[in-house]
Amino acid sequence: MRIPNLFGVACVLATVPLAALRAQSGAAGVADSSPFRPLTLPAPNDVRTGSGRPGAHYWQQRASYRLNATLDPDKNEVRGRGAIHYVNRSPDALPYLWLFVEQNLCEPASITNLLNQPPLVFLGSTFDFSCQGFAGGGTLESMKIRGAEVKRTRYGTTLRVDLARPLAPGDSLDLEMGWHFNVPPQGGGRMGHDGPLYEIAQWYPRMVVYDDVRGWNHEPYIGAGEFYLEYGSFDVSLTVPAGYLVAATGELANPLQVLTAPQRARLALARRSDTAVAIVTAAEAGQAARTRPVTTGTMTWHFTAKNVRDFAFAAGPNFRWDASDYDGILIETFYRPKATGWVEANRMSREAIKYFSEQWYRYPYSHATTIEGPIEGMEYPMLTFVPASPSREELQWVVAHEFGHEWFPMIVGSNERLYPWMDEGFNTFIDLANAAKYFKGTAYGDSIEVHPLHLYADHAVPGNEQPLITKPTEVRDLFWGGYQKPALMMQTLRCEVLGPERFDAAFREYIRAWAFKHPTPADFFRMMRDASGMELDWFWRGWVFTTARLDQAIDSVATRRDGGTTIYLSNRGTMVLPAELAITFADGRITTVKLPVEMWNLGSSFAYRLPGTMHVTAVTLDPRKALPDINRANNSWPR
Ligand SMILES: [Zn+2]
């Protein structure tokens, strides 16, 4: 749909001197400065509607992969051949395609290696996006269409393929390719290996998302900002040493070849068990003769997956392997015998998948698998990488957090290279409630949901804090801006603005409407307004687009001529939120009043006329200390 061209009108106005305009109309030239003014969002259309839903003409591209790869631990190398089937469902003819070739993150002259930035460390979270000195890089041996090499140009981790003739709307093509790379010990915190244990991801040439909003979303991979990819199906054959076990995205297609008879029998048992069944026991781990049908040479594992946006795998010779069932979903944990705390990881995994499924959206895949290894925490469809954490609490947090990413962004496919708050933030929000449930009755469990609010004073530092809308590669405090602040935002919206029932229904509708699709921030804002029935532009402005700060105050309390009490309140900060008052009467009784955000409709002062004539002795604003009020000294009367 064409958007009406307003340029002509603007040019005519611009020829009139501004002072003359102001003289003609007092309103002209005066911007609406109300905190309730509408956000400026892209115009809705038949692809993305005003309700925030995908429209009647919503489209997204489809990229499906057939890959054959060999992991050679002796050479520390992955070699692959395969093809991408790319379907152009857009209304546009595409003269070129963009792909990600992300092993070049670690090439000697990469942005990441040149800048060599130290890890960001916040509390227990480490963000090491470097290659830790490893200088490798990927080699694309060939890339062909119908047998002919394509013209291709690489810029770091992105690759442009110029087509001989544009790919017409509705047409598809097959891109055949061969490539190899040396596996870094630490590939930007996303993949790597620890001796013979390999966690392989961001490992094959992958199609960049082409969409209606921005065209090609080819933000380069430089470490921060994980990945943003199209949905499609995968058919992957992985050849590894015969003594290795493999776990991967997708369903194992050849269990008869690659698993022993006892392992298949134990898996059948696990599929009927609420608690972990050992598929490979501690005593068996590392002994190929007891865990593998063949112990010499190589073996090929075959996996297929539908409707996923990526494919990752792990392989190693020394795994314990536990499995259980939740509602037809196989919950699997693979870990080295030295990771003793991981005996509980299967239960932690199962509880997380169960909670997120029941609370938000049913887990749509056949298995949910976690690998213990060197990576600090990373998520791929059906498969996550988690380290051997020092404590139960930390292990549960990382296991559940990486699985939370199955919802954001594996199911709800937002753009991680641009909007960390929509995946890390939404995920942290759902994780907090899950951790509180898992550790209920302990000091940790009963306090964890308040952590983001308690972090506010240390992280929301004027001049340093950045709006949530900032790109992840430009965020100085990713722990706050990517994770904790957006979690606090969602908690505040749920508990202090909409209420749990109203929020949950709207957020579930957002997840349902955008499952396996690509929502933008505007789609999310519109969906939450449409489904909750509440205008929320003021809320998103305060939390997402600005670093507005809240300072609600009691200015004074006065007795009216009719004997009643008026409480004079002001909003002295730049953020608006509803207010809550605890009012103490002369007889010692305390009553709580919740005032809706509309109290600030007419400006930053509000006179609350308390019903009745009972004498008031004290008033406290935000008595539960539930809001991030930056100055509590003005929250009580008498001062
Ligand atoms: Zn995360």
Boltz pocket constraint, residues with backbone or C-beta under 6 A from the ligand:
constraints:
  - pocket:
      binder: B
      contacts: [[A, 401], [A, 402], [A, 405], [A, 424], [A, 427]]
      max_distance: 6.0
